[in-house]
Amino acid sequence: MKISKYFIALACFAASLSLASCNDWLDVNTDPDSPNNKSALVENRLPWIERWFMYEHGIVNMRTSCNIGVFYSTTGTLGAPDWEFGGGSTTTPYQSWFVGCAANLPDIIEKAQKDGATHYEGVAELIYAYGFMDMLDLYGEMPYTEALGASAVPAYDNGKAIYEGCLARIDRAIELLQTPQSATAVPLSSGDIAGGDVQKWLKLAYGLKARYLLRISKKAEFDPDLILDCLAKGPQSNNDNLAFTCYNSGSDVTDYLMGDPVMTNGNWNYLAYGSAQRMSKYHYDLLTNMRGAGVEDPRADKDIPWTMTNMKLDVNGNVASYDLMRSKPVDIINDADGRLHAGGAFSITAPTWTQEGTSLTYNIANDEARQKFITEAGAIHEISVEGTNVTVNYAPGALYVNSTNYVLAGDTAYVNIRSNSTNTSNAHNPLDTYWHFQLATARDAGAGTTGIFQTQPMSPFDLMTYSECCFIKAEVLFRKGDKGGALTAYKAGIQASMDYIQSTANSYVAAGYINPVLRPMDNAKITAYMSSAAVCQSAGDLTMSDIMLQKYVALGCCSETYVDMRRFNYSAGNVGGFGVVYPGMDHPAMFTGQAVLPGSGKTDPQYWPRRWRLPATLELTYNETMVREINKHAYDTYIWSIPVWWDCASDEEYFNYIN
């Protein structure tokens, strides 16, 4: 792995004019034609480490969200609608972490120590802990102690060792961030894409420590008071939120490993770059009917994508007027409308649009299905029927799925989460983040989707938010029996989520973005929602499920939800007397993953997704001896169902799984 650490320095040199922190490369290096791991300055190296970490964490956020049904995906390796998880989904996070980010950490730490740049060293230690905790959360056992050394076949560490190592690095980061830099050290603001505020990084360190201490909530050593102490030193308001700044710029550069833009939001790079992902009904129902109250969350219009419909074209074929339609969700768990059973688990298809008008003929042999199709299609389009053939005439400007399979025709209702980046779509207006069907004429062509608020190319990439800290506090206080304090923290978490969206949306309006999903919410609707039955109003009525479901909504595309679901055993209802925390969560309707998840029922840990399989080539092939030494089940199909260390109540339980 060590050889990979020199790649980023070369990439930084090649793109030296693309990031502000690299602009002075030619002025400050003694040998500008041969940059290396020793000559790269900390302020030049850190932004690339941060970008690559964002890239790695973005893919972790996206794929874990799809794994557990936050989003539906037509990418089969993600297992979203069938939970038959494939090994092809596991390589990119691992590769991005080690090659793009982690391999550079020892060098920047060494250089920061020589320069007296304690704040750079502290940030590097935090990223070190954050990234390896991602790896622990996903893979369980992996190289840690020897991971960034010279060995091509490093020894593996067990989950407990990795966890304790990450916490130690956070403690080291806290010490460093409180230590003044030397007088000659460059300020953190010169090389940090999160703004260079040392106090925010310090509060992030305490917030991350609280987050990771919460991981062991099943264990006897769980310490709620230590978590509360960390939270008291962590983010205290949205002003303390720490996020990487991202851009929607046609001048963006692409990375050397994947060829993707590096300045765009890491969640966008995976969830919203293509057309495969859509809203899950489980997520949708929480936004529209939390606690069965029948009250819609104001965040629904931000978290659910929209599409242009009823488009009317002018004489030149450009869109003159349109309506907006919010997406229908995909019912992964129950498939109540039968769409997935009719077409297949991954069959939901992205639409196109017609500028000239087009006709498609569908042969529908089943009388009931044909009549239903005639009724539904005829309410929108001009149709004609001849025997079992139904012809639909799609008028100019209409959305349609370019297939004569009638099952797919209604998929225009399932709006994908894609949004537009000027670097990847040839659009000519960086303030227009709609995804357009015709890229070369994006201003005038129909738009298939607005995308969602959190995963626009220029959305801030949150490392942790005050809202999450509030929900952690609510959970811990609830566990301690302080339901009054838990209720206050729970409500503060919801309000903080709303306020953060509002402030970000106001900045988008000020910048001139035209996508309606980026506009602020109605403040009156926020006030009404906060006092509605969708939000628990009484400490006596508050449940752990209330807390965790609101946290689910606030986090959105975030791997912490995958962590939380494992901590509470999904909907098993057998943790801590808290009852069913994620009601309705179950195997998907199209479940075919019996070999992957062999558990016999909800209370069987192996009924649920618990980890990922290691990358087949990078580790299972080239480091086989070390893999088999650490976990005898690493090559078994059901490895996906074996809990990682923190997901076990005791060391004995954990080692019984892997030995």
Disulfide bonds with the S-S distance in Angstrom:
none
